[in-house]
Amino acid sequence: MTPAPDPAALLARERALWRQLATVLDAAIDALAVGDLGRLRGALAEQQALTLALRAAGHARAAILARVGAHRLAERVPAATLAALRRDLGAVAGRLAVCERLLALGRHHVAGALDVLAAGLGPAPAHAPAGGHAVQEEA
């Protein structure tokens, strides 16, 4: 039988993942702020990998909680580690909110640019399919 994992070590690893995610979100925020889609793609790929790792860490934490109970977990993990984990989660939540606002601004900017482009094209022909101009085939 394998020994039970150390809850403090598991939470320390999970905390490290949350800190890595915060760093990746900082890179995404920087990329969004300057419109660098290449850097944004890289940050999103890292974010996806970290999300999978965090999901696995969450499953490990849930297994420990089921085995030892929340009150015993709190006894086995230093209060400072739990407080730091809460701070890290709050920091990630704040960065996610910034990313969300920047993405909304980007969508608004793109929608405005499309409106200007559409206005320059003139009204849609009456025979145009819903959602766009009719494509005319050359004879």
VMD Tcl script that builds the backbone (N, CA, C; Angstrom):
set m [mol new atoms 417]
animate dup $m
set s [atomselect $m all]
$s set {name element resname resid chain x y z} {
  {N N MET 1 A 0.843 -1.177 0.000}
  {CA C MET 1 A 0.000 0.000 0.000}
  {C C MET 1 A 0.894 1.249 0.000}
  {N N THR 2 A 0.557 2.187 -0.854}
  {CA C THR 2 A 1.361 3.407 -0.947}
  {C C THR 2 A 1.015 4.333 0.216}
  {N N PRO 3 A 2.013 5.031 0.737}
  {CA C PRO 3 A 1.737 5.946 1.845}
  {C C PRO 3 A 0.881 7.115 1.363}
  {N N ALA 4 A 0.083 7.646 2.268}
  {CA C ALA 4 A -0.767 8.795 1.936}
  {C C ALA 4 A 0.119 10.002 1.654}
  {N N PRO 5 A -0.217 10.761 0.629}
  {CA C PRO 5 A 0.590 11.945 0.322}
  {C C PRO 5 A 0.490 12.973 1.448}
  {N N ASP 6 A 1.538 13.724 1.602}
  {CA C ASP 6 A 1.579 14.775 2.614}
  {C C ASP 6 A 0.688 15.932 2.162}
  {N N PRO 7 A -0.367 16.250 2.931}
  {CA C PRO 7 A -1.272 17.335 2.520}
  {C C PRO 7 A -0.560 18.673 2.344}
  {N N ALA 8 A 0.390 18.971 3.220}
  {CA C ALA 8 A 1.100 20.251 3.107}
  {C C ALA 8 A 1.895 20.314 1.809}
  {N N ALA 9 A 2.523 19.199 1.436}
  {CA C ALA 9 A 3.295 19.177 0.189}
  {C C ALA 9 A 2.377 19.311 -1.022}
  {N N LEU 10 A 1.231 18.631 -0.979}
  {CA C LEU 10 A 0.281 18.743 -2.096}
  {C C LEU 10 A -0.220 20.173 -2.252}
  {N N LEU 11 A -0.563 20.815 -1.138}
  {CA C LEU 11 A -1.049 22.193 -1.221}
  {C C LEU 11 A 0.060 23.152 -1.641}
  {N N ALA 12 A 1.287 22.876 -1.249}
  {CA C ALA 12 A 2.406 23.716 -1.693}
  {C C ALA 12 A 2.589 23.602 -3.205}
  {N N ARG 13 A 2.453 22.381 -3.740}
  {CA C ARG 13 A 2.553 22.210 -5.203}
  {C C ARG 13 A 1.392 22.916 -5.904}
  {N N GLU 14 A 0.192 22.790 -5.327}
  {CA C GLU 14 A -0.964 23.463 -5.927}
  {C C GLU 14 A -0.762 24.979 -5.902}
  {N N ARG 15 A -0.229 25.484 -4.807}
  {CA C ARG 15 A 0.025 26.924 -4.708}
  {C C ARG 15 A 1.024 27.368 -5.772}
  {N N ALA 16 A 2.041 26.558 -6.006}
  {CA C ALA 16 A 3.025 26.885 -7.046}
  {C C ALA 16 A 2.349 26.959 -8.412}
  {N N LEU 17 A 1.400 26.068 -8.671}
  {CA C LEU 17 A 0.669 26.104 -9.945}
  {C C LEU 17 A -0.157 27.381 -10.060}
  {N N TRP 18 A -0.809 27.781 -8.967}
  {CA C TRP 18 A -1.599 29.013 -9.000}
  {C C TRP 18 A -0.702 30.221 -9.260}
  {N N ARG 19 A 0.496 30.227 -8.654}
  {CA C ARG 19 A 1.425 31.340 -8.898}
  {C C ARG 19 A 1.892 31.348 -10.348}
  {N N GLN 20 A 2.135 30.155 -10.917}
  {CA C GLN 20 A 2.512 30.087 -12.335}
  {C C GLN 20 A 1.380 30.620 -13.204}
  {N N LEU 21 A 0.140 30.263 -12.857}
  {CA C LEU 21 A -1.001 30.749 -13.628}
  {C C LEU 21 A -1.089 32.269 -13.550}
  {N N ALA 22 A -0.831 32.835 -12.389}
  {CA C ALA 22 A -0.844 34.296 -12.255}
  {C C ALA 22 A 0.192 34.932 -13.181}
  {N N THR 23 A 1.367 34.329 -13.273}
  {CA C THR 23 A 2.417 34.841 -14.162}
  {C C THR 23 A 1.988 34.755 -15.622}
  {N N VAL 24 A 1.370 33.637 -15.990}
  {CA C VAL 24 A 0.894 33.463 -17.369}
  {C C VAL 24 A -0.211 34.472 -17.674}
  {N N LEU 25 A -1.088 34.713 -16.708}
  {CA C LEU 25 A -2.147 35.702 -16.924}
  {C C LEU 25 A -1.565 37.104 -17.064}
  {N N ASP 26 A -0.487 37.399 -16.342}
  {CA C ASP 26 A 0.192 38.688 -16.529}
  {C C ASP 26 A 0.685 38.821 -17.969}
  {N N ALA 27 A 1.245 37.739 -18.506}
  {CA C ALA 27 A 1.712 37.758 -19.898}
  {C C ALA 27 A 0.536 37.943 -20.854}
  {N N ALA 28 A -0.591 37.304 -20.552}
  {CA C ALA 28 A -1.783 37.457 -21.396}
  {C C ALA 28 A -2.299 38.890 -21.342}
  {N N ILE 29 A -2.290 39.483 -20.163}
  {CA C ILE 29 A -2.733 40.877 -20.017}
  {C C ILE 29 A -1.833 41.799 -20.835}
  {N N ASP 30 A -0.526 41.599 -20.727}
  {CA C ASP 30 A 0.410 42.416 -21.516}
  {C C ASP 30 A 0.155 42.250 -23.010}
  {N N ALA 31 A -0.060 41.007 -23.453}
  {CA C ALA 31 A -0.304 40.745 -24.877}
  {C C ALA 31 A -1.619 41.368 -25.327}
  {N N LEU 32 A -2.658 41.257 -24.495}
  {CA C LEU 32 A -3.947 41.860 -24.842}
  {C C LEU 32 A -3.838 43.378 -24.914}
  {N N ALA 33 A -3.085 43.955 -24.005}
  {CA C ALA 33 A -2.968 45.415 -23.951}
  {C C ALA 33 A -2.338 45.987 -25.211}
  {N N VAL 34 A -1.436 45.233 -25.833}
  {CA C VAL 34 A -0.775 45.741 -27.040}
  {C C VAL 34 A -1.268 45.051 -28.309}
  {N N GLY 35 A -2.223 44.134 -28.164}
  {CA C GLY 35 A -2.779 43.456 -29.337}
  {C C GLY 35 A -1.835 42.457 -29.974}
  {N N ASP 36 A -0.935 41.872 -29.203}
  {CA C ASP 36 A 0.032 40.895 -29.721}
  {C C ASP 36 A -0.591 39.498 -29.671}
  {N N LEU 37 A -1.201 39.095 -30.786}
  {CA C LEU 37 A -1.908 37.817 -30.823}
  {C C LEU 37 A -0.972 36.620 -30.723}
  {N N GLY 38 A 0.246 36.740 -31.197}
  {CA C GLY 38 A 1.214 35.647 -31.086}
  {C C GLY 38 A 1.540 35.343 -29.630}
  {N N ARG 39 A 1.848 36.387 -28.878}
  {CA C ARG 39 A 2.125 36.203 -27.442}
  {C C ARG 39 A 0.884 35.735 -26.705}
  {N N LEU 40 A -0.273 36.227 -27.115}
  {CA C LEU 40 A -1.518 35.822 -26.471}
  {C C LEU 40 A -1.768 34.333 -26.686}
  {N N ARG 41 A -1.531 33.851 -27.908}
  {CA C ARG 41 A -1.706 32.414 -28.180}
  {C C ARG 41 A -0.793 31.575 -27.289}
  {N N GLY 42 A 0.449 32.001 -27.152}
  {CA C GLY 42 A 1.389 31.285 -26.290}
  {C C GLY 42 A 0.927 31.264 -24.842}
  {N N ALA 43 A 0.454 32.411 -24.369}
  {CA C ALA 43 A -0.032 32.486 -22.990}
  {C C ALA 43 A -1.260 31.600 -22.802}
  {N N LEU 44 A -2.142 31.567 -23.799}
  {CA C LEU 44 A -3.336 30.726 -23.689}
  {C C LEU 44 A -2.978 29.244 -23.675}
  {N N ALA 45 A -1.969 28.859 -24.456}
  {CA C ALA 45 A -1.536 27.455 -24.448}
  {C C ALA 45 A -0.983 27.082 -23.074}
  {N N GLU 46 A -0.172 27.971 -22.492}
  {CA C GLU 46 A 0.350 27.715 -21.140}
  {C C GLU 46 A -0.784 27.673 -20.124}
  {N N GLN 47 A -1.752 28.565 -20.289}
  {CA C GLN 47 A -2.892 28.612 -19.375}
  {C C GLN 47 A -3.667 27.300 -19.425}
  {N N GLN 48 A -3.867 26.757 -20.616}
  {CA C GLN 48 A -4.585 25.487 -20.738}
  {C C GLN 48 A -3.834 24.360 -20.045}
  {N N ALA 49 A -2.520 24.306 -20.217}
  {CA C ALA 49 A -1.722 23.260 -19.565}
  {C C ALA 49 A -1.795 23.396 -18.043}
  {N N LEU 50 A -1.699 24.625 -17.550}
  {CA C LEU 50 A -1.784 24.841 -16.107}
  {C C LEU 50 A -3.173 24.518 -15.579}
  {N N THR 51 A -4.193 24.793 -16.364}
  {CA C THR 51 A -5.556 24.467 -15.949}
  {C C THR 51 A -5.709 22.965 -15.758}
  {N N LEU 52 A -5.137 22.183 -16.663}
  {CA C LEU 52 A -5.185 20.724 -16.507}
  {C C LEU 52 A -4.426 20.283 -15.261}
  {N N ALA 53 A -3.262 20.874 -15.030}
  {CA C ALA 53 A -2.482 20.526 -13.837}
  {C C ALA 53 A -3.230 20.920 -12.563}
  {N N LEU 54 A -3.893 22.073 -12.591}
  {CA C LEU 54 A -4.670 22.508 -11.426}
  {C C LEU 54 A -5.880 21.611 -11.198}
  {N N ARG 55 A -6.470 21.132 -12.270}
  {CA C ARG 55 A -7.592 20.206 -12.132}
  {C C ARG 55 A -7.123 18.924 -11.435}
  {N N ALA 56 A -5.972 18.411 -11.845}
  {CA C ALA 56 A -5.417 17.206 -11.209}
  {C C ALA 56 A -5.089 17.482 -9.740}
  {N N ALA 57 A -4.524 18.653 -9.458}
  {CA C ALA 57 A -4.214 19.010 -8.071}
  {C C ALA 57 A -5.488 19.121 -7.241}
  {N N GLY 58 A -6.537 19.643 -7.838}
  {CA C GLY 58 A -7.817 19.735 -7.142}
  {C C GLY 58 A -8.394 18.369 -6.824}
  {N N HIS 59 A -8.236 17.429 -7.753}
  {CA C HIS 59 A -8.700 16.059 -7.494}
  {C C HIS 59 A -7.899 15.432 -6.355}
  {N N ALA 60 A -6.588 15.672 -6.344}
  {CA C ALA 60 A -5.747 15.137 -5.267}
  {C C ALA 60 A -6.155 15.740 -3.925}
  {N N ARG 61 A -6.421 17.052 -3.913}
  {CA C ARG 61 A -6.865 17.713 -2.684}
  {C C ARG 61 A -8.197 17.151 -2.217}
  {N N ALA 62 A -9.120 16.941 -3.154}
  {CA C ALA 62 A -10.430 16.384 -2.797}
  {C C ALA 62 A -10.290 14.981 -2.213}
  {N N ALA 63 A -9.377 14.197 -2.771}
  {CA C ALA 63 A -9.159 12.843 -2.250}
  {C C ALA 63 A -8.619 12.894 -0.824}
  {N N ILE 64 A -7.711 13.819 -0.567}
  {CA C ILE 64 A -7.179 13.952 0.795}
  {C C ILE 64 A -8.265 14.437 1.742}
  {N N LEU 65 A -9.059 15.401 1.302}
  {CA C LEU 65 A -10.151 15.892 2.148}
  {C C LEU 65 A -11.118 14.767 2.493}
  {N N ALA 66 A -11.415 13.927 1.515}
  {CA C ALA 66 A -12.325 12.805 1.767}
  {C C ALA 66 A -11.708 11.816 2.750}
  {N N ARG 67 A -10.399 11.659 2.675}
  {CA C ARG 67 A -9.721 10.676 3.525}
  {C C ARG 67 A -9.520 11.193 4.954}
  {N N VAL 68 A -9.072 12.441 5.096}
  {CA C VAL 68 A -8.720 12.927 6.433}
  {C C VAL 68 A -9.724 13.926 7.001}
  {N N GLY 69 A -10.557 14.509 6.168}
  {CA C GLY 69 A -11.520 15.500 6.633}
  {C C GLY 69 A -10.911 16.894 6.673}
  {N N ALA 70 A -11.764 17.887 6.524}
  {CA C ALA 70 A -11.298 19.279 6.456}
  {C C ALA 70 A -10.642 19.714 7.762}
  {N N HIS 71 A -11.209 19.312 8.894}
  {CA C HIS 71 A -10.636 19.741 10.174}
  {C C HIS 71 A -9.244 19.155 10.384}
  {N N ARG 72 A -9.031 17.919 9.972}
  {CA C ARG 72 A -7.713 17.291 10.110}
  {C C ARG 72 A -6.725 17.886 9.103}
  {N N LEU 73 A -7.232 18.234 7.928}
  {CA C LEU 73 A -6.353 18.856 6.935}
  {C C LEU 73 A -5.811 20.172 7.480}
  {N N ALA 74 A -6.684 20.948 8.105}
  {CA C ALA 74 A -6.257 22.224 8.682}
  {C C ALA 74 A -5.210 22.017 9.774}
  {N N GLU 75 A -5.282 20.882 10.472}
  {CA C GLU 75 A -4.279 20.577 11.497}
  {C C GLU 75 A -2.938 20.200 10.875}
  {N N ARG 76 A -2.970 19.601 9.702}
  {CA C ARG 76 A -1.746 19.102 9.063}
  {C C ARG 76 A -1.051 20.129 8.178}
  {N N VAL 77 A -1.757 21.174 7.822}
  {CA C VAL 77 A -1.192 22.188 6.922}
  {C C VAL 77 A -1.032 23.486 7.711}
  {N N PRO 78 A 0.144 24.089 7.655}
  {CA C PRO 78 A 0.341 25.351 8.381}
  {C C PRO 78 A -0.666 26.414 7.933}
  {N N ALA 79 A -1.135 27.177 8.897}
  {CA C ALA 79 A -2.111 28.237 8.604}
  {C C ALA 79 A -1.557 29.228 7.583}
  {N N ALA 80 A -0.256 29.475 7.641}
  {CA C ALA 80 A 0.357 30.414 6.689}
  {C C ALA 80 A 0.243 29.897 5.258}
  {N N THR 81 A 0.351 28.580 5.069}
  {CA C THR 81 A 0.220 27.996 3.726}
  {C C THR 81 A -1.198 28.181 3.211}
  {N N LEU 82 A -2.185 27.929 4.072}
  {CA C LEU 82 A -3.583 28.105 3.660}
  {C C LEU 82 A -3.881 29.571 3.348}
  {N N ALA 83 A -3.359 30.479 4.169}
  {CA C ALA 83 A -3.575 31.911 3.920}
  {C C ALA 83 A -2.909 32.340 2.613}
  {N N ALA 84 A -1.711 31.834 2.358}
  {CA C ALA 84 A -1.012 32.175 1.112}
  {C C ALA 84 A -1.762 31.632 -0.094}
  {N N LEU 85 A -2.312 30.433 0.028}
  {CA C LEU 85 A -3.095 29.854 -1.065}
  {C C LEU 85 A -4.320 30.709 -1.350}
  {N N ARG 86 A -4.986 31.189 -0.292}
  {CA C ARG 86 A -6.143 32.066 -0.493}
  {C C ARG 86 A -5.736 33.365 -1.198}
  {N N ARG 87 A -4.587 33.919 -0.801}
  {CA C ARG 87 A -4.100 35.151 -1.465}
  {C C ARG 87 A -3.802 34.888 -2.936}
  {N N ASP 88 A -3.170 33.752 -3.214}
  {CA C ASP 88 A -2.851 33.414 -4.606}
  {C C ASP 88 A -4.122 33.256 -5.435}
  {N N LEU 89 A -5.133 32.620 -4.857}
  {CA C LEU 89 A -6.407 32.465 -5.570}
  {C C LEU 89 A -7.041 33.825 -5.840}
  {N N GLY 90 A -6.980 34.716 -4.866}
  {CA C GLY 90 A -7.509 36.065 -5.060}
  {C C GLY 90 A -6.758 36.823 -6.143}
  {N N ALA 91 A -5.441 36.656 -6.170}
  {CA C ALA 91 A -4.637 37.327 -7.199}
  {C C ALA 91 A -4.994 36.818 -8.587}
  {N N VAL 92 A -5.181 35.510 -8.714}
  {CA C VAL 92 A -5.563 34.941 -10.013}
  {C C VAL 92 A -6.945 35.447 -10.416}
  {N N ALA 93 A -7.873 35.490 -9.468}
  {CA C ALA 93 A -9.221 35.984 -9.777}
  {C C ALA 93 A -9.161 37.431 -10.269}
  {N N GLY 94 A -8.328 38.251 -9.646}
  {CA C GLY 94 A -8.181 39.635 -10.090}
  {C C GLY 94 A -7.619 39.734 -11.496}
  {N N ARG 95 A -6.642 38.908 -11.798}
  {CA C ARG 95 A -6.055 38.915 -13.145}
  {C C ARG 95 A -7.061 38.423 -14.181}
  {N N LEU 96 A -7.853 37.428 -13.811}
  {CA C LEU 96 A -8.883 36.947 -14.745}
  {C C LEU 96 A -9.891 38.049 -15.049}
  {N N ALA 97 A -10.233 38.839 -14.043}
  {CA C ALA 97 A -11.164 39.951 -14.262}
  {C C ALA 97 A -10.562 40.980 -15.219}
  {N N VAL 98 A -9.278 41.265 -15.079}
  {CA C VAL 98 A -8.607 42.202 -15.993}
  {C C VAL 98 A -8.614 41.637 -17.411}
  {N N CYS 99 A -8.290 40.348 -17.548}
  {CA C CYS 99 A -8.317 39.711 -18.880}
  {C C CYS 99 A -9.709 39.824 -19.493}
  {N N GLU 100 A -10.720 39.574 -18.683}
  {CA C GLU 100 A -12.100 39.646 -19.180}
  {C C GLU 100 A -12.424 41.048 -19.685}
  {N N ARG 101 A -12.021 42.069 -18.935}
  {CA C ARG 101 A -12.283 43.450 -19.366}
  {C C ARG 101 A -11.523 43.785 -20.646}
  {N N LEU 102 A -10.267 43.352 -20.733}
  {CA C LEU 102 A -9.489 43.622 -21.947}
  {C C LEU 102 A -10.074 42.898 -23.152}
  {N N LEU 103 A -10.532 41.669 -22.954}
  {CA C LEU 103 A -11.168 40.944 -24.059}
  {C C LEU 103 A -12.451 41.640 -24.492}
  {N N ALA 104 A -13.233 42.138 -23.537}
  {CA C ALA 104 A -14.462 42.857 -23.875}
  {C C ALA 104 A -14.140 44.126 -24.662}
  {N N LEU 105 A -13.097 44.847 -24.242}
  {CA C LEU 105 A -12.687 46.039 -24.994}
  {C C LEU 105 A -12.256 45.670 -26.406}
  {N N GLY 106 A -11.528 44.569 -26.531}
  {CA C GLY 106 A -11.102 44.107 -27.853}
  {C C GLY 106 A -12.287 43.761 -28.732}
  {N N ARG 107 A -13.270 43.061 -28.162}
  {CA C ARG 107 A -14.479 42.724 -28.939}
  {C C ARG 107 A -15.212 43.988 -29.355}
  {N N HIS 108 A -15.295 44.963 -28.450}
  {CA C HIS 108 A -15.968 46.224 -28.760}
  {C C HIS 108 A -15.224 46.950 -29.885}
  {N N HIS 109 A -13.908 46.950 -29.824}
  {CA C HIS 109 A -13.097 47.597 -30.864}
  {C C HIS 109 A -13.309 46.909 -32.212}
  {N N VAL 110 A -13.295 45.582 -32.226}
  {CA C VAL 110 A -13.497 44.834 -33.476}
  {C C VAL 110 A -14.902 45.071 -34.007}
  {N N ALA 111 A -15.902 45.066 -33.120}
  {CA C ALA 111 A -17.277 45.307 -33.563}
  {C C ALA 111 A -17.404 46.701 -34.175}
  {N N GLY 112 A -16.754 47.691 -33.557}
  {CA C GLY 112 A -16.779 49.042 -34.109}
  {C C GLY 112 A -16.115 49.114 -35.471}
  {N N ALA 113 A -14.987 48.430 -35.618}
  {CA C ALA 113 A -14.293 48.413 -36.910}
  {C C ALA 113 A -15.146 47.734 -37.972}
  {N N LEU 114 A -15.842 46.669 -37.604}
  {CA C LEU 114 A -16.726 45.986 -38.562}
  {C C LEU 114 A -17.907 46.867 -38.948}
  {N N ASP 115 A -18.431 47.630 -37.980}
  {CA C ASP 115 A -19.529 48.552 -38.288}
  {C C ASP 115 A -19.076 49.615 -39.289}
  {N N VAL 116 A -17.875 50.145 -39.091}
  {CA C VAL 116 A -17.340 51.146 -40.018}
  {C C VAL 116 A -17.158 50.527 -41.397}
  {N N LEU 117 A -16.621 49.327 -41.449}
  {CA C LEU 117 A -16.428 48.637 -42.721}
  {C C LEU 117 A -17.769 48.384 -43.402}
  {N N ALA 118 A -18.750 47.921 -42.642}
  {CA C ALA 118 A -20.070 47.644 -43.215}
  {C C ALA 118 A -20.725 48.921 -43.724}
  {N N ALA 119 A -20.554 50.018 -43.000}
  {CA C ALA 119 A -21.131 51.289 -43.440}
  {C C ALA 119 A -20.500 51.728 -44.757}
  {N N GLY 120 A -19.225 51.457 -44.938}
  {CA C GLY 120 A -18.546 51.807 -46.182}
  {C C GLY 120 A -18.996 50.957 -47.352}
  {N N LEU 121 A -19.501 49.768 -47.078}
  {CA C LEU 121 A -19.966 48.880 -48.143}
  {C C LEU 121 A -21.377 49.217 -48.597}
  {N N GLY 122 A -22.096 49.975 -47.797}
  {CA C GLY 122 A -23.463 50.328 -48.156}
  {C C GLY 122 A -24.449 49.288 -47.655}
  {N N PRO 123 A -25.734 49.531 -47.923}
  {CA C PRO 123 A -26.761 48.602 -47.434}
  {C C PRO 123 A -26.676 47.256 -48.151}
  {N N ALA 124 A -27.119 46.234 -47.447}
  {CA C ALA 124 A -27.122 44.882 -48.019}
  {C C ALA 124 A -28.201 44.792 -49.082}
  {N N PRO 125 A -27.931 44.108 -50.195}
  {CA C PRO 125 A -28.953 43.915 -51.224}
  {C C PRO 125 A -30.143 43.148 -50.646}
  {N N ALA 126 A -31.317 43.385 -51.221}
  {CA C ALA 126 A -32.537 42.738 -50.730}
  {C C ALA 126 A -32.454 41.228 -50.840}
  {N N HIS 127 A -31.707 40.699 -51.811}
  {CA C HIS 127 A -31.624 39.255 -52.012}
  {C C HIS 127 A -30.470 38.617 -51.237}
  {N N ALA 128 A -29.834 39.391 -50.350}
  {CA C ALA 128 A -28.698 38.858 -49.589}
  {C C ALA 128 A -29.192 37.870 -48.542}
  {N N PRO 129 A -28.444 36.803 -48.323}
  {CA C PRO 129 A -28.823 35.864 -47.269}
  {C C PRO 129 A -28.687 36.528 -45.905}
  {N N ALA 130 A -29.382 36.006 -44.916}
  {CA C ALA 130 A -29.333 36.564 -43.573}
  {C C ALA 130 A -27.902 36.538 -43.061}
  {N N GLY 131 A -27.467 37.650 -42.471}
  {CA C GLY 131 A -26.148 37.696 -41.864}
  {C C GLY 131 A -25.034 38.127 -42.788}
  {N N GLY 132 A -25.327 38.546 -43.999}
  {CA C GLY 132 A -24.219 38.983 -44.849}
  {C C GLY 132 A -24.661 39.321 -46.243}
  {N N HIS 133 A -23.726 39.812 -47.027}
  {CA C HIS 133 A -23.998 40.170 -48.411}
  {C C HIS 133 A -24.041 38.927 -49.277}
  {N N ALA 134 A -24.783 39.019 -50.341}
  {CA C ALA 134 A -24.846 37.898 -51.289}
  {C C ALA 134 A -23.531 37.812 -52.040}
  {N N VAL 135 A -23.080 36.641 -52.285}
  {CA C VAL 135 A -21.872 36.433 -53.073}
  {C C VAL 135 A -22.299 36.309 -54.519}
  {N N GLN 136 A -21.732 37.152 -55.372}
  {CA C GLN 136 A -22.102 37.096 -56.775}
  {C C GLN 136 A -21.059 36.307 -57.530}
  {N N GLU 137 A -21.532 35.360 -58.294}
  {CA C GLU 137 A -20.619 34.545 -59.085}
  {C C GLU 137 A -20.369 35.238 -60.408}
  {N N GLU 138 A -19.132 35.126 -60.878}
  {CA C GLU 138 A -18.803 35.699 -62.172}
  {C C GLU 138 A -19.195 34.718 -63.252}
  {N N ALA 139 A -19.685 35.253 -64.358}
  {CA C ALA 139 A -20.120 34.388 -65.454}
  {C C ALA 139 A -18.982 34.004 -66.341}
}
mol reanalyze $m
mol bondsrecalc $m
mol representation Tube
mol addrep $m
